[in-house]
């Protein structure tokens, strides 16, 4: 009887330690405050407007327009295992005063793209190098940066959290 109790205690300790480790990974998910947005969509989500700062009619605008549209569509369709969608519906705007996000071309600190969540509207800066990549890669980079505002951290933060928490996969094509 005692060996059975000891075995049960060991298994319980291992399970508790594993569950506790999975639940205490704050570096993998950062709970961000709700974005005020600009109204409510038909399905009850907060509208989050994205403005492209590059002048319309330029090749850069065309590239970014497609990438922002694709990234928005991907996030707008995203759902969890129960079919729940994210709290936001991303839309593009041509009115900078209505923007929650501004996409601009510049020199991001992280290489391909970077979001500045400390300013509002939030600024996503993409590099000229990124604009030379495939449309899918540009879209993925913008989608990645939007994910940071939703609270997702970089996937490579820690080995312990990499597969058990909400993260954004690193975009490495700009090297």
C-alpha positions as a Markdown table, in Angstrom:
| # | Residue | x | y | z |
|---|---|---|---|---|
| 1 | Unk | 0.0 | 0.0 | 0.0 |
| 2 | Unk | 2.8 | 2.5 | 0.9 |
| 3 | Unk | 4.6 | 2.0 | -2.5 |
| 4 | Unk | 1.3 | 2.8 | -4.3 |
| 5 | Unk | 0.8 | 6.0 | -2.2 |
| 6 | Unk | 4.4 | 7.0 | -2.9 |
| 7 | Unk | 3.9 | 6.4 | -6.6 |
| 8 | Unk | 0.7 | 8.4 | -6.6 |
| 9 | Unk | 2.5 | 11.3 | -4.8 |
| 10 | Unk | 5.4 | 11.3 | -7.3 |
| 11 | Unk | 3.0 | 11.3 | -10.3 |
| 12 | Unk | 0.9 | 14.1 | -8.7 |
| 13 | Unk | 4.0 | 16.2 | -8.1 |
| 14 | Unk | 5.2 | 15.8 | -11.7 |
| 15 | Unk | 1.8 | 16.7 | -13.1 |
| 16 | Unk | 1.5 | 19.7 | -10.8 |
| 17 | Unk | 5.0 | 20.9 | -11.7 |
| 18 | Unk | 4.3 | 20.5 | -15.5 |
| 19 | Unk | 0.9 | 22.3 | -15.2 |
| 20 | Unk | 2.4 | 25.1 | -13.1 |
| 21 | Unk | 5.3 | 25.6 | -15.6 |
| 22 | Unk | 2.8 | 25.9 | -18.4 |
| 23 | Unk | 0.7 | 28.4 | -16.6 |
| 24 | Unk | 3.5 | 30.7 | -15.4 |
| 25 | Unk | 5.1 | 31.8 | -18.7 |
| 26 | Unk | 4.4 | 35.6 | -18.7 |
| 27 | Unk | 7.2 | 36.2 | -21.2 |
| 28 | Unk | 5.2 | 34.3 | -23.8 |
| 29 | Unk | 2.0 | 36.2 | -23.6 |
| 30 | Unk | 1.6 | 39.9 | -22.8 |
| 31 | Unk | -2.0 | 40.8 | -22.0 |
| 32 | Unk | -2.5 | 44.2 | -23.8 |
| 33 | Unk | -5.3 | 46.5 | -23.0 |
| 34 | Unk | -8.3 | 46.6 | -25.3 |
| 35 | Unk | -7.7 | 48.9 | -28.4 |
| 36 | Unk | -10.4 | 51.6 | -28.5 |
| 37 | Unk | -10.8 | 51.2 | -32.2 |
| 38 | Unk | -13.4 | 53.0 | -34.4 |
| 39 | Unk | -16.8 | 51.6 | -33.8 |
| 40 | Unk | -18.2 | 48.1 | -33.9 |
| 41 | Unk | -18.3 | 45.7 | -36.8 |
| 42 | Unk | -21.5 | 43.8 | -37.9 |
| 43 | Unk | -20.4 | 40.8 | -35.8 |
| 44 | Unk | -19.8 | 42.9 | -32.7 |
| 45 | Unk | -16.0 | 43.2 | -32.8 |
| 46 | Unk | -14.0 | 46.4 | -32.4 |
| 47 | Unk | -13.0 | 47.9 | -35.7 |
| 48 | Unk | -9.2 | 48.5 | -35.9 |
| 49 | Unk | -8.3 | 50.7 | -38.8 |
| 50 | Unk | -5.0 | 50.4 | -40.7 |
| 51 | Unk | -3.7 | 53.4 | -42.7 |
| 52 | Unk | -0.8 | 53.0 | -45.2 |
| 53 | Unk | 1.4 | 56.1 | -45.0 |
| 54 | Unk | 3.1 | 55.6 | -48.4 |
| 55 | Unk | 1.4 | 57.7 | -51.2 |
| 56 | Unk | -1.3 | 56.0 | -53.2 |
| 57 | Unk | -0.4 | 55.2 | -56.8 |
| 58 | Unk | 3.2 | 54.3 | -55.9 |
| 59 | Unk | 4.6 | 50.7 | -56.3 |
| 60 | Unk | 5.2 | 50.6 | -52.6 |
| 61 | Unk | 1.6 | 51.5 | -51.8 |
| 62 | Unk | 0.4 | 48.8 | -54.1 |
| 63 | Unk | 2.6 | 46.2 | -52.4 |
| 64 | Unk | 1.6 | 47.3 | -48.9 |
| 65 | Unk | -2.1 | 47.5 | -49.8 |
| 66 | Unk | -2.1 | 43.9 | -50.8 |
| 67 | Unk | -0.1 | 42.8 | -47.8 |
| 68 | Unk | -2.2 | 44.8 | -45.3 |
| 69 | Unk | -5.4 | 43.4 | -46.9 |
| 70 | Unk | -4.2 | 39.8 | -46.7 |
| 71 | Unk | -2.9 | 40.2 | -43.1 |
| 72 | Unk | -6.3 | 41.8 | -42.1 |
| 73 | Unk | -8.2 | 39.0 | -43.8 |
| 74 | Unk | -6.2 | 36.3 | -42.1 |
| 75 | Unk | -6.7 | 37.9 | -38.6 |
| 76 | Unk | -10.4 | 38.6 | -39.3 |
| 77 | Unk | -10.9 | 34.8 | -40.1 |
| 78 | Unk | -8.7 | 33.5 | -37.3 |
| 79 | Unk | -10.5 | 31.7 | -34.5 |
| 80 | Unk | -9.6 | 29.5 | -31.5 |
| 81 | Unk | -10.5 | 25.8 | -31.2 |
| 82 | Unk | -14.0 | 26.7 | -30.2 |
| 83 | Unk | -14.7 | 29.0 | -33.2 |
| 84 | Unk | -14.3 | 32.2 | -31.2 |
| 85 | Unk | -12.8 | 35.1 | -33.3 |
| 86 | Unk | -10.4 | 37.7 | -32.1 |
| 87 | Unk | -11.9 | 40.8 | -30.5 |
| 88 | Unk | -11.0 | 43.0 | -33.5 |
| 89 | Unk | -12.0 | 43.3 | -37.1 |
| 90 | Unk | -9.1 | 44.9 | -39.1 |
| 91 | Unk | -10.0 | 47.3 | -41.9 |
| 92 | Unk | -8.1 | 49.6 | -44.1 |
| 93 | Unk | -8.7 | 53.3 | -44.0 |
| 94 | Unk | -7.5 | 56.2 | -46.3 |
| 95 | Unk | -8.1 | 58.7 | -43.4 |
| 96 | Unk | -5.1 | 58.9 | -41.2 |
| 97 | Unk | -7.2 | 60.6 | -38.4 |
| 98 | Unk | -9.2 | 57.3 | -38.2 |
| 99 | Unk | -6.1 | 55.1 | -37.9 |
| 100 | Unk | -5.3 | 52.7 | -35.1 |
| 101 | Unk | -2.3 | 51.5 | -37.0 |
| 102 | Unk | -0.1 | 53.3 | -39.5 |
| 103 | Unk | 2.1 | 51.2 | -41.9 |
| 104 | Unk | 5.2 | 53.1 | -43.1 |
| 105 | Unk | 8.4 | 52.3 | -44.9 |
| 106 | Unk | 11.6 | 53.0 | -43.0 |
| 107 | Unk | 14.3 | 51.4 | -41.0 |
| 108 | Unk | 12.8 | 49.1 | -38.3 |
| 109 | Unk | 15.1 | 48.1 | -35.4 |
| 110 | Unk | 14.3 | 44.5 | -35.8 |
| 111 | Unk | 15.2 | 44.0 | -39.5 |
| 112 | Unk | 12.2 | 43.4 | -41.7 |
| 113 | Unk | 9.4 | 45.0 | -39.7 |
| 114 | Unk | 8.7 | 46.4 | -36.3 |
| 115 | Unk | 5.6 | 47.7 | -34.4 |
| 116 | Unk | 5.8 | 50.6 | -31.9 |
| 117 | Unk | 3.0 | 49.9 | -29.4 |
| 118 | Unk | 4.1 | 52.8 | -27.2 |
| 119 | Unk | 2.5 | 55.4 | -29.6 |
| 120 | Unk | -1.0 | 55.7 | -30.8 |
| 121 | Unk | -1.8 | 55.1 | -33.5 |
| 122 | Unk | 0.6 | 52.2 | -33.4 |
| 123 | Unk | 3.2 | 52.4 | -36.1 |
| 124 | Unk | 4.3 | 49.4 | -38.1 |
| 125 | Unk | 7.6 | 50.2 | -39.9 |
| 126 | Unk | 8.6 | 47.9 | -42.8 |
| 127 | Unk | 12.0 | 47.9 | -44.5 |
| 128 | Unk | 12.7 | 48.4 | -48.2 |
| 129 | Unk | 14.3 | 45.0 | -48.0 |
| 130 | Unk | 11.0 | 43.5 | -46.9 |
| 131 | Unk | 9.3 | 45.1 | -49.9 |
| 132 | Unk | 11.6 | 43.1 | -52.2 |
| 133 | Unk | 10.3 | 39.8 | -50.8 |
| 134 | Unk | 7.3 | 37.8 | -52.0 |
| 135 | Unk | 3.8 | 39.1 | -51.3 |
| 136 | Unk | 3.2 | 36.2 | -48.9 |
| 137 | Unk | 6.3 | 37.1 | -46.9 |
| 138 | Unk | 5.3 | 40.8 | -46.7 |
| 139 | Unk | 1.8 | 39.8 | -45.6 |
| 140 | Unk | 3.2 | 37.4 | -43.0 |
| 141 | Unk | 5.5 | 40.2 | -41.6 |
| 142 | Unk | 2.6 | 42.6 | -41.2 |
| 143 | Unk | 0.4 | 39.9 | -39.7 |
| 144 | Unk | 3.3 | 39.1 | -37.3 |
| 145 | Unk | 3.5 | 42.7 | -36.2 |
| 146 | Unk | -0.3 | 43.0 | -35.7 |
| 147 | Unk | 0.0 | 39.9 | -33.5 |
| 148 | Unk | 2.3 | 41.7 | -31.2 |
| 149 | Unk | -0.4 | 44.3 | -30.5 |
| 150 | Unk | -2.8 | 41.5 | -29.8 |
| 151 | Unk | -0.4 | 40.4 | -27.1 |
| 152 | Unk | 1.5 | 37.7 | -28.7 |
| 153 | Unk | 5.2 | 37.4 | -28.0 |
| 154 | Unk | 8.1 | 36.2 | -30.1 |
| 155 | Unk | 8.1 | 32.4 | -30.4 |
| 156 | Unk | 11.8 | 32.2 | -29.6 |
| 157 | Unk | 11.6 | 33.9 | -26.2 |
| 158 | Unk | 12.1 | 30.7 | -24.2 |
| 159 | Unk | 12.3 | 27.0 | -25.0 |
| 160 | Unk | 9.9 | 26.3 | -22.1 |
| 161 | Unk | 7.1 | 28.5 | -23.5 |
| 162 | Unk | 7.7 | 28.0 | -27.2 |
| 163 | Unk | 5.1 | 25.3 | -27.8 |
| 164 | Unk | 2.7 | 25.8 | -24.8 |
| 165 | Unk | 1.8 | 29.5 | -25.1 |
| 166 | Unk | 0.5 | 32.0 | -27.5 |
| 167 | Unk | 3.4 | 33.3 | -29.7 |
| 168 | Unk | 4.1 | 34.8 | -33.0 |
| 169 | Unk | 6.4 | 32.8 | -35.2 |
| 170 | Unk | 9.6 | 34.8 | -36.1 |
| 171 | Unk | 9.9 | 36.1 | -39.6 |
| 172 | Unk | 13.4 | 35.4 | -40.7 |
| 173 | Unk | 13.5 | 36.0 | -44.4 |
| 174 | Unk | 15.1 | 39.4 | -44.2 |
| 175 | Unk | 18.0 | 37.9 | -42.3 |
